[in-house]
Amino acid sequence: MITKRIRRDRVDPFFHTQAWRQLRAAYIIKHGERCQGLEHDPRQPRSGEAVRLELDHIIERQDWPQGALVWENLILLCRACHGKKTVATNIRRREHEHYYMRAARNDPKLSIMPNDVARHFAEQERQRLVDRLKRKAEIDAKRQGEP
């Protein structure tokens, strides 16, 4: 089982809830202690004692609070893959805000309220999740078809 020391003063209280701990344990039991990153570096191990794994939200909780306990919104990542994903998401969020605000200057129908900008970004992230799940299903289907 995955064990790690947690500094409770730096961790969001959500991650100490019983619902999260139960979901996390069930997810790890079903999928095993293995990095699921699609862009995982093949030179690095996906599992083992040296690999620190983190159960991550594909669409971050700040972008989709209702998806915090949604099974399909979870992925088990090694620290390297988690860091890459977090950086990429933050870059996409900043770029989205920049382009959305530029578009809002030219289109009075677009709201520049922070909640509306975040909602639009979350919609894009949910579409990325749907696309990722389709791609993962295709990969799994190919693996099952191989000898």
C-alpha positions as CSV (number, residue, x, y, z in Angstrom):
1,M,0.0,0.0,0.0
2,I,1.2,3.5,-0.7
3,T,2.4,5.2,2.5
4,K,3.8,8.7,2.9
5,R,4.2,11.3,5.6
6,I,1.8,14.1,5.3
7,R,2.3,17.5,6.7
8,R,-1.3,18.2,7.8
9,D,-0.7,21.9,8.0
10,R,0.1,22.2,4.3
11,V,-2.6,19.8,2.9
12,D,-6.1,20.7,2.0
13,P,-8.5,19.2,4.6
14,F,-10.4,17.5,1.7
15,F,-7.7,15.0,1.5
16,H,-8.2,13.9,5.1
17,T,-12.0,13.2,4.6
18,Q,-13.2,9.6,5.0
19,A,-14.8,9.8,1.5
20,W,-11.5,10.7,-0.1
21,R,-9.5,8.1,1.8
22,Q,-12.0,5.4,0.9
23,L,-12.1,6.4,-2.8
24,R,-8.3,6.5,-2.9
25,A,-8.0,3.1,-1.4
26,A,-10.5,1.6,-3.7
27,Y,-8.9,3.2,-6.8
28,I,-5.5,1.9,-5.8
29,I,-6.9,-1.6,-5.2
30,K,-8.6,-1.7,-8.6
31,H,-5.8,-0.2,-10.7
32,G,-2.7,-1.3,-8.7
33,E,0.2,0.8,-7.5
34,R,1.4,1.9,-11.0
35,C,1.7,5.2,-12.7
36,Q,-1.0,5.7,-15.3
37,G,0.5,8.7,-17.0
38,L,0.1,8.5,-20.8
39,E,3.2,10.6,-21.3
40,H,5.3,8.6,-18.7
41,D,9.0,8.6,-19.4
42,P,9.8,5.0,-20.5
43,R,13.2,5.2,-18.9
44,Q,11.6,5.6,-15.5
45,P,9.9,2.8,-13.6
46,R,6.1,3.0,-13.3
47,S,5.9,1.1,-10.0
48,G,8.0,-0.2,-7.2
49,E,9.3,1.0,-3.8
50,A,11.3,3.9,-5.3
51,V,8.2,5.3,-7.1
52,R,6.1,7.8,-5.2
53,L,2.6,7.8,-6.5
54,E,-0.1,10.4,-6.1
55,L,-3.8,10.1,-6.8
56,D,-4.6,13.2,-8.9
57,H,-7.7,14.9,-10.2
58,I,-7.5,15.0,-14.0
59,I,-9.6,18.2,-13.9
60,E,-8.5,20.0,-10.8
61,R,-10.9,20.5,-7.9
62,Q,-10.7,24.3,-8.3
63,D,-12.0,24.0,-11.9
64,W,-14.6,21.3,-11.2
65,P,-15.5,21.0,-7.5
66,Q,-18.3,18.5,-8.3
67,G,-15.7,16.2,-9.8
68,A,-13.7,15.8,-6.6
69,L,-15.1,12.3,-5.9
70,V,-15.8,11.2,-9.5
71,W,-13.9,8.0,-10.3
72,E,-13.4,8.9,-14.0
73,N,-11.7,12.2,-12.9
74,L,-8.9,10.4,-11.1
75,I,-5.5,9.2,-12.2
76,L,-2.6,7.6,-10.3
77,L,0.6,9.4,-11.3
78,C,4.2,9.2,-10.3
79,R,5.7,12.5,-9.0
80,A,7.3,13.3,-12.3
81,C,4.1,12.9,-14.3
82,H,2.1,14.7,-11.6
83,G,4.5,17.7,-11.8
84,K,4.3,17.8,-15.6
85,K,0.5,17.6,-15.6
86,T,0.2,20.4,-13.0
87,V,2.5,22.7,-14.9
88,A,0.7,22.0,-18.2
89,T,-2.7,22.7,-16.5
90,N,-1.5,26.0,-15.0
91,I,-0.1,27.1,-18.4
92,R,-3.4,26.2,-20.1
93,R,-5.3,28.1,-17.4
94,R,-3.2,31.2,-17.8
95,E,-3.4,31.1,-21.6
96,H,-7.1,30.5,-21.5
97,E,-7.6,33.5,-19.2
98,H,-5.5,35.7,-21.5
99,Y,-7.3,34.7,-24.7
100,Y,-10.7,34.7,-23.1
101,M,-10.2,38.3,-21.8
102,R,-8.9,39.4,-25.2
103,A,-12.0,37.9,-26.8
104,A,-14.3,39.5,-24.2
105,R,-13.0,43.0,-25.1
106,N,-14.3,42.4,-28.7
107,D,-17.5,40.5,-27.8
108,P,-19.8,42.2,-25.3
109,K,-21.7,39.0,-24.9
110,L,-18.8,37.3,-23.1
111,S,-18.7,37.9,-19.4
112,I,-15.4,38.8,-17.8
113,M,-16.5,37.8,-14.3
114,P,-13.9,35.4,-12.8
115,N,-16.5,32.6,-12.2
116,D,-17.5,32.7,-15.9
117,V,-13.9,32.6,-17.1
118,A,-13.3,29.6,-14.7
119,R,-16.5,27.9,-15.9
120,H,-15.4,28.2,-19.5
121,F,-12.0,26.7,-18.7
122,A,-13.6,23.9,-16.8
123,E,-15.8,23.1,-19.8
124,Q,-12.7,22.8,-21.9
125,E,-11.0,20.6,-19.4
126,R,-14.0,18.3,-19.2
127,Q,-13.8,17.9,-23.0
128,R,-10.1,17.1,-22.6
129,L,-11.1,14.4,-20.1
130,V,-13.7,12.9,-22.4
131,D,-11.0,12.8,-25.2
132,R,-8.5,11.2,-22.8
133,L,-10.9,8.5,-21.8
134,K,-11.7,7.7,-25.4
135,R,-7.9,7.5,-26.2
136,K,-7.3,5.3,-23.1
137,A,-10.2,3.0,-24.2
138,E,-8.6,2.6,-27.6
139,I,-5.2,1.8,-26.1
140,D,-6.8,-0.7,-23.7
141,A,-8.7,-2.3,-26.6
142,K,-5.5,-2.6,-28.7
143,R,-3.6,-4.2,-25.7
144,Q,-6.3,-6.8,-25.2
145,G,-6.2,-7.7,-28.9
146,E,-2.4,-8.3,-28.8
147,P,-1.1,-11.7,-27.9
